[in-house]
Amino acid sequence: MREAFDDRSIRRGIVVAEGDYLACQTWIEGTFAREFTQSPVGPLPPNGKGVVFDLINIFRFDDRGRLIEDGYAPTIAVPANG
């Protein structure tokens, strides 16, 4: 994702912790400048437009506070400013 989107930024929203798990709302924004190879539908060509990914991240930690598992659930990806 870093390679495909220029001026990429990440913001966090609501954070919830329960036991060994932490979940947080995440927004990733940037300009779609190069091919996006990590799309679930296959590689996507760039279009030069802004995009916002709205995700839920879920992390699991061990007894020593080390990250041992992470995942995400995409909620939506929309063009920026629209």
TORMI-156254 format. One record per atom (N, C-alpha, C): x, y, z; residue number from 1; chain. Coordinates in nm, 3 decimals, decimal comma, padded with zeros to 5 digits, always signed. Layout:
% TORMI-156254
REC      east     north        up   pos   unit
REC         X         Y         Z   NUM      A
...
This chain:
% TORMI-156254
REC      east     north        up   pos   unit
REC   +00,082   -00,118   +00,000     1      A
REC   +00,000   +00,000   +00,000     1      A
REC   +00,088   +00,126   +00,000     1      A
REC   +00,198   +00,122   +00,071     2      A
REC   +00,286   +00,239   +00,075     2      A
REC   +00,331   +00,282   -00,064     2      A
REC   +00,363   +00,184   -00,149     3      A
REC   +00,414   +00,214   -00,283     3      A
REC   +00,307   +00,275   -00,373     3      A
REC   +00,183   +00,237   -00,356     4      A
REC   +00,076   +00,278   -00,448     4      A
REC   +00,021   +00,417   -00,420     4      A
REC   +00,030   +00,463   -00,296     5      A
REC   -00,037   +00,587   -00,258     5      A
REC   +00,063   +00,691   -00,208     5      A
REC   +00,071   +00,802   -00,282     6      A
REC   +00,154   +00,915   -00,239     6      A
REC   +00,085   +00,987   -00,123     6      A
REC   +00,160   +01,063   -00,051     7      A
REC   +00,113   +01,143   +00,064     7      A
REC   +00,018   +01,065   +00,155     7      A
REC   +00,051   +00,937   +00,176     8      A
REC   -00,031   +00,849   +00,258     8      A
REC   -00,028   +00,893   +00,404     8      A
REC   -00,145   +00,893   +00,466     9      A
REC   -00,153   +00,922   +00,609     9      A
REC   -00,246   +00,821   +00,674     9      A
REC   -00,223   +00,798   +00,803    10      A
REC   -00,305   +00,704   +00,880    10      A
REC   -00,357   +00,776   +01,003    10      A
REC   -00,488   +00,767   +01,024    11      A
REC   -00,551   +00,825   +01,144    11      A
REC   -00,624   +00,713   +01,218    11      A
REC   -00,626   +00,723   +01,349    12      A
REC   -00,698   +00,626   +01,432    12      A
REC   -00,817   +00,696   +01,497    12      A
REC   -00,925   +00,621   +01,512    13      A
REC   -01,046   +00,672   +01,576    13      A
REC   -01,070   +00,600   +01,706    13      A
REC   -01,185   +00,541   +01,718    14      A
REC   -01,224   +00,470   +01,840    14      A
REC   -01,131   +00,352   +01,863    14      A
REC   -01,084   +00,336   +01,988    15      A
REC   -00,999   +00,223   +02,026    15      A
REC   -01,068   +00,149   +02,141    15      A
REC   -01,079   +00,016   +02,127    16      A
REC   -01,142   -00,067   +02,229    16      A
REC   -01,047   -00,179   +02,267    16      A
REC   -01,025   -00,198   +02,397    17      A
REC   -00,939   -00,306   +02,445    17      A
REC   -01,020   -00,402   +02,529    17      A
REC   -00,996   -00,532   +02,509    18      A
REC   -01,064   -00,636   +02,584    18      A
REC   -00,969   -00,754   +02,597    18      A
REC   -00,921   -00,782   +02,718    19      A
REC   -00,829   -00,894   +02,739    19      A
REC   -00,702   -00,874   +02,657    19      A
REC   -00,669   -00,973   +02,575    20      A
REC   -00,548   -00,969   +02,491    20      A
REC   -00,570   -00,895   +02,359    20      A
REC   -00,691   -00,846   +02,335    21      A
REC   -00,725   -00,787   +02,206    21      A
REC   -00,740   -00,635   +02,214    21      A
REC   -00,709   -00,573   +02,102    22      A
REC   -00,729   -00,429   +02,085    22      A
REC   -00,786   -00,410   +01,945    22      A
REC   -00,892   -00,334   +01,936    23      A
REC   -00,952   -00,304   +01,805    23      A
REC   -00,957   -00,153   +01,789    23      A
REC   -00,936   -00,106   +01,668    24      A
REC   -00,942   +00,039   +01,646    24      A
REC   -00,992   +00,070   +01,506    24      A
REC   -01,062   +00,181   +01,498    25      A
REC   -01,107   +00,235   +01,371    25      A
REC   -00,987   +00,304   +01,307    25      A
REC   -00,965   +00,280   +01,179    26      A
REC   -00,848   +00,335   +01,109    26      A
REC   -00,889   +00,391   +00,974    26      A
REC   -00,833   +00,508   +00,942    27      A
REC   -00,851   +00,565   +00,809    27      A
REC   -00,714   +00,579   +00,745    27      A
REC   -00,701   +00,529   +00,623    28      A
REC   -00,578   +00,546   +00,545    28      A
REC   -00,616   +00,630   +00,424    28      A
REC   -00,545   +00,741   +00,407    29      A
REC   -00,575   +00,833   +00,297    29      A
REC   -00,451   +00,856   +00,213    29      A
REC   -00,469   +00,879   +00,085    30      A
REC   -00,357   +00,911   -00,002    30      A
REC   -00,402   +00,930   -00,146    30      A
REC   -00,306   +00,966   -00,229    31      A
REC   -00,332   +00,983   -00,371    31      A
REC   -00,289   +00,857   -00,444    31      A
REC   -00,378   +00,801   -00,525    32      A
REC   -00,357   +00,675   -00,595    32      A
REC   -00,261   +00,698   -00,712    32      A
REC   -00,130   +00,683   -00,687    33      A
REC   -00,026   +00,723   -00,784    33      A
REC   +00,038   +00,608   -00,861    33      A
REC   +00,039   +00,488   -00,805    34      A
REC   +00,102   +00,372   -00,870    34      A
REC   +00,013   +00,249   -00,855    34      A
REC   +00,040   +00,146   -00,933    35      A
REC   -00,041   +00,024   -00,930    35      A
REC   -00,056   -00,028   -00,786    35      A
REC   -00,178   -00,066   -00,752    36      A
REC   -00,208   -00,122   -00,621    36      A
REC   -00,217   -00,273   -00,636    36      A
REC   -00,117   -00,345   -00,590    37      A
REC   -00,108   -00,489   -00,612    37      A
REC   -00,174   -00,572   -00,502    37      A
REC   -00,217   -00,510   -00,391    38      A
REC   -00,273   -00,584   -00,279    38      A
REC   -00,426   -00,585   -00,277    38      A
REC   -00,487   -00,548   -00,386    39      A
REC   -00,632   -00,548   -00,394    39      A
REC   -00,685   -00,692   -00,396    39      A
REC   -00,797   -00,718   -00,327    40      A
REC   -00,855   -00,853   -00,331    40      A
REC   -00,908   -00,893   -00,469    40      A
REC   -00,925   -00,795   -00,559    41      A
REC   -00,974   -00,826   -00,694    41      A
REC   -00,861   -00,829   -00,797    41      A
REC   -00,737   -00,820   -00,752    42      A
REC   -00,623   -00,820   -00,842    42      A
REC   -00,565   -00,680   -00,855    42      A
REC   -00,454   -00,666   -00,927    43      A
REC   -00,388   -00,536   -00,940    43      A
REC   -00,480   -00,431   -01,001    43      A
REC   -00,472   -00,310   -00,946    44      A
REC   -00,553   -00,198   -00,996    44      A
REC   -00,460   -00,088   -01,048    44      A
REC   -00,489   -00,033   -01,166    45      A
REC   -00,406   +00,075   -01,220    45      A
REC   -00,435   +00,206   -01,146    45      A
REC   -00,335   +00,292   -01,132    46      A
REC   -00,356   +00,421   -01,063    46      A
REC   -00,443   +00,515   -01,144    46      A
REC   -00,510   +00,607   -01,074    47      A
REC   -00,592   +00,706   -01,143    47      A
REC   -00,558   +00,850   -01,102    47      A
REC   -00,461   +00,867   -01,011    48      A
REC   -00,419   +01,000   -00,970    48      A
REC   -00,514   +01,071   -00,875    48      A
REC   -00,618   +01,003   -00,830    49      A
REC   -00,717   +01,065   -00,741    49      A
REC   -00,692   +01,026   -00,596    49      A
REC   -00,748   +01,106   -00,506    50      A
REC   -00,740   +01,076   -00,364    50      A
REC   -00,837   +00,965   -00,327    50      A
REC   -00,800   +00,887   -00,226    51      A
REC   -00,886   +00,778   -00,179    51      A
REC   -00,874   +00,768   -00,027    51      A
REC   -00,983   +00,722   +00,037    52      A
REC   -00,985   +00,701   +00,181    52      A
REC   -01,030   +00,557   +00,206    52      A
REC   -00,948   +00,481   +00,279    53      A
REC   -00,985   +00,347   +00,322    53      A
REC   -01,031   +00,357   +00,467    53      A
REC   -01,148   +00,304   +00,498    54      A
REC   -01,203   +00,303   +00,633    54      A
REC   -01,198   +00,158   +00,681    54      A
REC   -01,116   +00,130   +00,781    55      A
REC   -01,091   -00,007   +00,826    55      A
REC   -01,116   -00,024   +00,975    55      A
REC   -01,133   -00,147   +01,016    56      A
REC   -01,129   -00,186   +01,156    56      A
REC   -01,007   -00,276   +01,171    56      A
REC   -00,911   -00,235   +01,253    57      A
REC   -00,793   -00,318   +01,282    57      A
REC   -00,815   -00,394   +01,411    57      A
REC   -00,771   -00,520   +01,414    58      A
REC   -00,780   -00,602   +01,535    58      A
REC   -00,642   -00,659   +01,563    58      A
REC   -00,592   -00,637   +01,685    59      A
REC   -00,460   -00,684   +01,725    59      A
REC   -00,473   -00,773   +01,848    59      A
REC   -00,384   -00,872   +01,858    60      A
REC   -00,378   -00,958   +01,977    60      A
REC   -00,235   -00,955   +02,031    60      A
REC   -00,224   -00,943   +02,164    61      A
REC   -00,094   -00,932   +02,230    61      A
REC   -00,072   -01,049   +02,325    61      A
REC   +00,055   -01,085   +02,347    62      A
REC   +00,086   -01,190   +02,444    62      A
REC   +00,100   -01,130   +02,584    62      A
REC   +00,136   -01,214   +02,682    63      A
REC   +00,147   -01,171   +02,822    63      A
REC   +00,250   -01,060   +02,843    63      A
REC   +00,346   -01,050   +02,752    64      A
REC   +00,452   -00,950   +02,766    64      A
REC   +00,424   -00,824   +02,684    64      A
REC   +00,304   -00,817   +02,625    65      A
REC   +00,266   -00,699   +02,549    65      A
REC   +00,316   -00,697   +02,406    65      A
REC   +00,365   -00,812   +02,359    66      A
REC   +00,415   -00,819   +02,221    66      A
REC   +00,301   -00,854   +02,126    66      A
REC   +00,300   -00,790   +02,011    67      A
REC   +00,199   -00,817   +01,910    67      A
REC   +00,221   -00,957   +01,853    67      A
REC   +00,119   -01,042   +01,858    68      A
REC   +00,133   -01,178   +01,806    68      A
REC   +00,035   -01,208   +01,692    68      A
REC   -00,061   -01,120   +01,671    69      A
REC   -00,157   -01,143   +01,562    69      A
REC   -00,219   -01,008   +01,526    69      A
REC   -00,240   -00,987   +01,397    70      A
REC   -00,312   -00,867   +01,356    70      A
REC   -00,397   -00,898   +01,234    70      A
REC   -00,499   -00,822   +01,219    71      A
REC   -00,588   -00,839   +01,105    71      A
REC   -00,667   -00,713   +01,084    71      A
REC   -00,743   -00,711   +00,977    72      A
REC   -00,826   -00,594   +00,949    72      A
REC   -00,951   -00,637   +00,876    72      A
REC   -01,050   -00,553   +00,886    73      A
REC   -01,175   -00,571   +00,813    73      A
REC   -01,203   -00,441   +00,740    73      A
REC   -01,198   -00,441   +00,607    74      A
REC   -01,229   -00,317   +00,536    74      A
REC   -01,377   -00,287   +00,549    74      A
REC   -01,409   -00,164   +00,579    75      A
REC   -01,550   -00,126   +00,585    75      A
REC   -01,591   -00,056   +00,457    75      A
REC   -01,501   +00,030   +00,402    76      A
REC   -01,531   +00,098   +00,276    76      A
REC   -01,405   +00,168   +00,224    76      A
REC   -01,398   +00,184   +00,094    77      A
REC   -01,294   +00,266   +00,031    77      A
REC   -01,367   +00,363   -00,061    77      A
REC   -01,347   +00,490   -00,040    78      A
REC   -01,420   +00,591   -00,119    78      A
REC   -01,323   +00,694   -00,174    78      A
REC   -01,360   +00,758   -00,284    79      A
REC   -01,277   +00,869   -00,332    79      A
REC   -01,273   +00,979   -00,227    79      A
REC   -01,159   +01,042   -00,212    80      A
REC   -01,149   +01,155   -00,119    80      A
REC   -01,236   +01,270   -00,169    80      A
REC   -01,292   +01,344   -00,078    81      A
REC   -01,379   +01,460   -00,111    81      A
REC   -01,499   +01,420   -00,193    81      A
REC   -01,556   +01,304   -00,162    82      A
REC   -01,674   +01,267   -00,240    82      A
REC   -01,711   +01,131   -00,211    82      A
